Amino acid sequence: MFRALATLAACALLTAPVAADDKFVRLVNVDSGKVLSVKDNSEEASARAVLAKLEDDNKAQQWKLVKDGTHLKLVNRKSGKVLDVNDDSKEEGGDIIIWDDKDEGTDNQRWAWAGDGKERQLKSKSSGLVLDVDGEGQLIQKKADEKSKKQLWRVEEVK
């Protein structure tokens, strides 16, 4: 019974309105309507993740959601780097950046959907904290789960 429940829970983490692995998507913040992007459209490792006004052709605003076991990696289309919790921080307010994809021992690069419906939270496998937004145009940070619209994300396929 426990094994069946654990399997169902793992499947629920991946179940979200997402595109197939070969499709790119935008992650839209429900509160602001802005999209997850990279500061100054940078391709450099350690560039900060930010919210930005949607620009249809901006590849820094496009992400591939790649299944990795029971979690996801978010790969940026422009840089090929993945969404990462800087220095594997477990603290509220830890910075979210892009970094080179590392295959093993990198729970700070793994994410899971939390919640029901088309608007969900993205939770770090490493810290258990969720993506949060600290003000308009400010860096994306992770804070304790407040169930606020600032922490809700909607997936939109890039056409």
Backbone as a ProteinNet text record, in pm:
[ID]
protein_1_A
[PRIMARY]
MFRALATLAACALLTAPVAADDKFVRLVNVDSGKVLSVKDNSEEASARAVLAKLEDDNKAQQWKLVKDGTHLKLVNRKSGKVLDVNDDSKEEGGDIIIWDDKDEGTDNQRWAWAGDGKERQLKSKSSGLVLDVDGEGQLIQKKADEKSKKQLWRVEEVK
[TERTIARY]
82.1	0	86.9	190.9	278.8	348.1	394.5	462.8	369.7	244.3	147.4	124.4	112.7	93.8	216.1	334.7	457.3	466.5	427.6	428.3	330.1	210.6	111.5	160.7	225	276.9	385.1	473.5	579.3	520.4	419.8	354.7	287.7	229.2	161.9	260	383.7	483.5	511.7	506.2	536.2	413.2	295.6	173.7	141.1	148.8	117.6	88.9	30.8	2.6	131	215	344.4	353.7	445.2	469.6	560.7	568.1	657.8	802	892	1032.5	1095.8	1047	1110.2	1050.8	957	891.7	946.7	944.3	981.8	856.3	865.2	752.5	798.6	699.9	723.4	658.3	721.3	663.5	615.3	483.7	419.6	381.9	425.7	388.9	243.9	162.2	19	-8.7	67.6	43.9	72.2	185.5	228.4	198.5	183.3	168.1	300.3	410.1	542.7	598.9	706.2	760.4	897.6	928.1	1059.2	1161.6	1267.6	1369.6	1505.2	1607	1742.3	1781.9	1839.5	1876.2	1964.7	1927.8	2001	2015.5	1928	1931.5	2067	2133.2	2268.3	2271.3	2385.6	2411.6	2516.4	2561.9	2669	2618.3	2698.4	2668	2665.2	2573.4	2547.4	2463.4	2416.3	2322.7	2194.7	2136.4	2017.9	1891.5	1801.8	1668.4	1582.3	1504	1420.7	1285.4	1194.6	1069.9	1088.2	1029.5	1040.5	911.1	889.1	775.2	796.8	691.1	699.4	748.6	849.1	897.4	891.4	803.9	775.7	899.4	998.9	1114.5	1233.6	1218	1329.9	1353.6	1462	1492.6	1534.3	1574.4	1607.9	1482.6	1365.6	1238	1173.9	1246.7	1192.6	1269.1	1194.1	1250.5	1201.2	1286.4	1247.3	1235.5	1123.3	1101.5	1139.1	1251.9	1306.5	1287.1	1217.9	1196.8	1330.3	1349.9	1471.9	1430.5	1394.8	1341.2	1204.6	1189	1061.5	1056.1	1156.3	1162.8	1187.7	1200.4	1224.2	1351.7	1415.1	1519.3	1459.5	1483.6	1435.9	1555.4	1559	1672.8	1638.5	1723.7	1701.9	1737.7	1649.6	1669.6	1790.4	1811.4	1920.3	2056.7	2070.4	2202.3	2228.6	2122.5	2139.4	2167.7	2171.2	2195.5	2062.5	2072	1951.8	1925.4	1797.8	1758.9	1817.8	1878.2	1962.7	1943.1	1940.7	1942.3	2088.8	2127.3	2267.1	2325.8	2443.9	2517.2	2435.2	2335.5	2250.7	2193.2	2156.8	2102.9	1975.1	1963	1841.1	1763.2	1811.9	1753.5	1649.6	1546.9	1452.1	1528.6	1493	1560.8	1681.9	1711.3	1824.1	1804.1	1912.2	1904.9	1883.3	1807.4	1785.1	1862.2	1944.2	2033.1	2022.1	2099.4	2121.3	2264.1	2283.7	2415.6	2429	2553.4	2578.1	2505.3	2446	2374.4	2474	2447.6	2531.1	2443.2	2492	2408.7	2382.3	2481	2463.8	2485.7	2413.5	2432.5	2391.3	2294.1	2256.1	2107	2064.1	1922.9	1883.8	1981.8	1951.3	1916.3	1924.5	1884	1759.5	1695.8	1577.3	1456.1	1344	1221.5	1103.2	998.2	874.5	755.7	649.9	525.6	458.3	401.6	326.1	190.3	85.7	-48.8	-129.1	-250.2	-342.4	-376.9	-423.7	-471.8	-362.7	-395.1	-302.9	-205.7	-233	-145	-86.4	45.7	110.8	237.1	285.6	413.7	523.4	644.9	762.8	846.7	868.6	937.5	1076.1	1175.3	1312.3	1324	1384.9	1408.1	1505.2	1600.9	1705.2	1654	1579.5	1539.2	1394.7	1311.6	1169.2	1095.6	1166.5	1105.9	1061.7	974.6	917.7	970.7	961.7	998.8	904.2	960.2	882.1	937.6	858.8	898.5	903.9	1014.7	1030.8	1021.2	900.4	879.4	888.7	839.2	836.4	977.6	1010	1139.9	1254.2	1225.1	1330.2	1366.8	1475.7	1521.5	1417	1415.5	1326.1	1394.1	1323.5	1378.9	1291.8	1344.2	1263.1	1229.2	1103.4	1055.3	964.5	937.7	848.6	713.6	650.5	523.7	415.6	379.3	276.3	143	138.6	18.7	-27.9	64.6	29.2	39.6	-27.9	-23.1	116.9	200.9	340.1	415.6	368	436	371.7	271.7	203.3	253	270.6	322.8	230.3	216.4	136.4	230.7	214.3	297.8	226.1	297.2	243.9	343.5	295.1	382.2	423.5	551.8	602.2	561.3	502.1	454.5	545.4
-118.9	0	125.9	126.7	243	267.5	157.8	170.3	231.2	189.8	244.4	392.7	431.6	573.7	655.4	601	671.7	690.5	588.5	598.6	704.4	705.4	807.3	946.9	962.7	1094.3	1140.4	1050.1	1086.2	1126.2	1054.7	1090	1226.5	1257.3	1386.5	1501.8	1480.5	1586.8	1625.7	1529.1	1557	1595	1562.6	1588.7	1736.7	1799.6	1942.8	1972.3	2084.9	2120.6	2160.8	2062.6	2092.5	2030.7	2083.6	2032.9	1910.7	1839.1	1724.9	1772.2	1676.7	1710.3	1787.8	1770.3	1836.7	1974.2	2020.5	2150.2	2252.8	2377.3	2486	2554.7	2603.8	2669.3	2800.2	2879.1	2995.6	2965.7	3011	2999.5	3138.1	3151.4	3280.2	3289.6	3396.2	3419.6	3465.7	3396.8	3424.5	3564.4	3607.6	3737.6	3854.1	3850.5	3964.8	3950.1	3826	3802.5	3808.2	3830.7	3833.4	3692.2	3675.3	3542.2	3524.8	3399	3364.3	3387.8	3461.6	3496.8	3499.1	3538.9	3552.1	3698.9	3751.6	3893.4	3930.9	4039.5	4092.8	3990.4	3890.4	3784.7	3713.9	3708.4	3654	3503.3	3458.3	3315.3	3267	3355.5	3324.9	3244	3147.2	3075.4	3176.2	3161.8	3245.5	3368.5	3383.3	3492.5	3468.5	3574.5	3564.3	3538.4	3464	3444.2	3561.6	3615.7	3733.3	3716.5	3806	3818.4	3927.8	3908.7	4008.7	4013	4126.4	4141.2	4047.4	3981	3885.2	3949.9	3887	3921.1	3791.4	3785	3659.6	3584.4	3655.1	3588.3	3576.9	3614.5	3613.8	3472.6	3410.5	3272.4	3260.6	3371.6	3368.9	3350.6	3365.6	3348.6	3213.2	3127.4	2997.6	2885.7	2786.6	2678.8	2543.7	2445	2306.5	2237.5	2171.5	2098.6	1952.9	1912.2	1779.4	1692	1580.8	1488.8	1429.8	1423.9	1368.4	1285.7	1161.9	1079.5	1131.8	1164.5	1215.5	1367.8	1431.1	1577.4	1627.1	1757.8	1823.1	1904.9	1917.1	2017.8	2120.8	2248.3	2356.2	2408.7	2378.8	2413	2537.2	2639.4	2763.9	2746.9	2791.3	2773	2851.5	2972.4	3055.4	3004.3	2971.8	2937.8	2787.8	2707.6	2564.8	2532.6	2635	2615.6	2588.9	2537.7	2498.7	2592.2	2598.1	2676.3	2610.1	2689.7	2639.2	2725	2661.5	2735.7	2762.8	2890.5	2929.5	2872.5	2812.2	2754.5	2652.8	2592.7	2492.6	2544.3	2672.6	2736.3	2667.4	2651.9	2597.5	2707.9	2830.6	2944.4	3016.3	3069.5	3155.2	3274.8	3316.6	3428.9	3387.9	3259.1	3212.5	3249.5	3290.3	3334.6	3218	3244.7	3148.3	3198.7	3111.4	3148.3	3043.8	3063.9	2955.9	2906.9	2777.8	2718.4	2600.4	2557.1	2439.9	2319.8	2239.3	2119.5	2018.2	1970.7	1867.1	1745.3	1631.6	1512	1450.7	1453	1381.9	1473.9	1445.6	1519.3	1664.7	1694.3	1834	1853.6	1823.3	1843.1	1989.8	2080.2	2222.8	2260.5	2165.5	2187.8	2106.6	2049.1	1966.2	2034.4	2028	2097.3	2003.4	2030.1	1952.2	2046.7	2011	2087.6	2054	2154.6	2133.9	2200.8	2129.6	2184.2	2117.6	2168.2	2112.7	2218.1	2172.9	2265	2313.9	2415.4	2468	2569.8	2618.6	2714.9	2647.1	2628.7	2551.8	2620.5	2569.5	2615	2524.6	2578.7	2499.7	2487.5	2364.3	2339.1	2280.9	2335.5	2286	2150.6	2054.4	1923.5	1937.7	2026.2	2042.7	2102.4	2210.8	2284.3	2259.8	2216.2	2203.3	2336.1	2444.4	2576.8	2601.6	2699.4	2723.6	2852.7	2860.7	2984.4	3095.2	3211	3326.3	3449.1	3553.5	3677.2	3787.5	3858	3966.2	4100.3	4140.4	4270.7	4266.7	4369.1	4375.9	4387.4	4296.2	4297.7	4255.1	4219.1	4178	4032.6	3990.9	3853.6	3757.8	3641.7	3537.3	3469.9	3458.2	3399.7	3284.6	3205.1	3097.5	3130.6	3120	3147.4	3033.2	3027.8	2923.3	2932	2820.3	2808.2	2894.1	3004.1	3093.5	3077.7	2997.9	2979.6	3111.5	3201.9	3330.2	3321	3410.8	3411.3	3441.8	3506.7	3531.9	3401.4	3295.9	3167.2	3071.4	3118.1	3032.1	3060.6	2952.8	2960.3	2885.3	2937.4	2875.9	2847.3	2732.4	2692	2726.2	2794.9	2824.9	2776.9	2695.5	2642.7	2753.2	2750.9	2845.1	2793.4	2880.3	2837.6	2886.1
0	0	0	87.9	95.6	-38.6	-101.8	-230.6	-335.3	-336.7	-432.2	-407.1	-280.6	-247.9	-285.7	-262	-297.8	-448.9	-524.2	-670.4	-717.6	-660.1	-696.7	-662.9	-549.2	-509.2	-605.7	-645.5	-740.1	-874.5	-919.8	-1046.5	-1037.2	-924.5	-906.5	-916.1	-873.6	-881.8	-1026.3	-1115.7	-1255.8	-1335.7	-1285	-1358.6	-1352.5	-1465.5	-1475.1	-1620.5	-1646	-1784.5	-1855.7	-1887	-1947.7	-2085.9	-2162.6	-2297	-2289.7	-2399.3	-2408.9	-2395.6	-2364.9	-2343.4	-2458.3	-2580.6	-2694.7	-2724	-2642.7	-2663.6	-2565.3	-2608.4	-2518.7	-2468.6	-2345.3	-2280.6	-2217.4	-2180	-2095.2	-1961.4	-1854.5	-1721.9	-1682.7	-1672.4	-1647.3	-1500.1	-1435.2	-1296.5	-1290.5	-1212.3	-1206.5	-1151.5	-1053.2	-990.3	-1085.1	-1154.3	-1236	-1384.5	-1431.7	-1574.7	-1649.2	-1576.6	-1639	-1645	-1722.1	-1745.6	-1681.6	-1649.6	-1598.3	-1707.6	-1674.9	-1772.6	-1703.4	-1778.9	-1727	-1736.4	-1628.9	-1623.8	-1742.1	-1807.4	-1923.3	-2035.5	-2038.1	-2140.2	-2145	-2032.3	-2023.1	-2049.6	-2099.3	-2116	-2016.2	-1929.6	-1835.3	-1716.3	-1673.3	-1549.9	-1436.3	-1347.7	-1230	-1260.6	-1385.1	-1415.7	-1337.3	-1287.1	-1202.2	-1283.5	-1224.1	-1280.7	-1236.4	-1330	-1303.2	-1370	-1337.5	-1411.9	-1514.7	-1631.7	-1737.6	-1817.3	-1879.8	-1970.2	-2088.7	-2130.8	-2240.4	-2368.9	-2429.1	-2562.8	-2643.1	-2742	-2813	-2861.1	-2914.5	-2973.8	-2879.1	-2754.3	-2660	-2607.2	-2651.5	-2612.1	-2465.9	-2403.1	-2260.2	-2175.3	-2236	-2166.6	-2196.8	-2264.3	-2304.7	-2234.2	-2190	-2108.4	-2158.5	-2146.8	-2173.5	-2037.8	-2014.1	-1889.5	-1913.8	-1858.9	-1884.5	-1760.9	-1777.8	-1666.4	-1623.8	-1493.3	-1435.7	-1314.1	-1338.7	-1231	-1190.8	-1063.8	-1013.7	-1014.8	-1072	-1074.3	-1216.5	-1227.7	-1356.5	-1351.6	-1467.2	-1486.9	-1581.1	-1555.2	-1641	-1718.4	-1848	-1932.9	-2014.1	-2001.8	-2073.9	-2221.3	-2309.4	-2453.3	-2504.8	-2456.6	-2507.9	-2463.7	-2336.6	-2282.5	-2273	-2265.7	-2241.9	-2095.6	-2012.3	-1870	-1798.7	-1675.5	-1602.8	-1485.2	-1445.6	-1329.1	-1204.9	-1116.7	-1009.9	-885	-768	-641.8	-609.6	-610.6	-593.2	-463.8	-477.4	-363.7	-285.3	-349.6	-284.8	-152.9	-152.5	-31.9	14.6	143.8	204.3	275.5	265.1	336.1	251.8	318.1	248.5	192.7	72.3	8.4	-72.3	-79.9	-160.4	-306.3	-372.2	-511.3	-606.9	-711.1	-818.1	-939.8	-996.9	-1107.1	-1218	-1325.1	-1421.5	-1402	-1429.5	-1410	-1504.6	-1525.3	-1608.4	-1549.6	-1636.3	-1594.6	-1540.3	-1421	-1360.5	-1340.9	-1381.7	-1383.8	-1247.2	-1156.9	-1030.6	-911.5	-803.3	-679.2	-686.7	-770.9	-791.6	-767.6	-649	-616.8	-626.1	-619	-632	-776	-868.6	-1007.5	-1042.8	-943.3	-965.1	-902.9	-973.7	-934.3	-948.9	-873.3	-883.6	-875.9	-947.8	-938.2	-806.9	-742.3	-618.4	-634	-596.9	-606.3	-715.9	-734.7	-833.2	-936.8	-1050.9	-1152.5	-1245.4	-1322.9	-1423.2	-1366	-1246.8	-1181.3	-1058.4	-1060.7	-955	-906.9	-795.4	-743.5	-797.3	-805.2	-838.4	-712.6	-671	-544.4	-569.9	-501	-510.7	-441.4	-509.5	-448	-331.3	-344.2	-244.4	-113.9	-123.6	-3.2	37.4	-56.2	-28.4	-31.5	-63.5	-73.2	-216.6	-236.1	-368.6	-429.1	-563.1	-631.3	-588.6	-563.5	-520.4	-591.5	-595.6	-661.8	-557.8	-554	-457.7	-529.3	-566.4	-627.8	-778.7	-842.1	-987.9	-1044.8	-1132.4	-1198.3	-1108.9	-986.1	-893.7	-917.9	-856.3	-868.4	-815.1	-871.9	-823.2	-705.5	-596.4	-475.4	-430.9	-342.9	-287.6	-143.9	-111.4	23.7	66.2	194.1	244.7	174.6	159.1	88.9	154.5	91.4	144.9	73	-31.9	-114.6	-176.5	-199	-259.7	-411.6	-482	-628.2	-679.5	-598.2	-637.3	-657.3	-596.4	-603.7	-703.5	-775.2	-872.1	-1012.9	-1088.9	-1225.4	-1319.4	-1437.9	-1543.9	-1660.4	-1721.2	-1834.4	-1964.1	-2054.1	-2187.1	-2291.3	-2382.8	-2487.2	-2584	-2623.2	-2723.1	-2859.5	-2938.1	-3070.9	-3179.5
[MASK]
+++++++++++++++++++++++++++++++++++++++++++++++++++++++++++++++++++++++++++++++++++++++++++++++++++++++++++++++++++++++++++++++++++++++++++++++++++++++++++++++

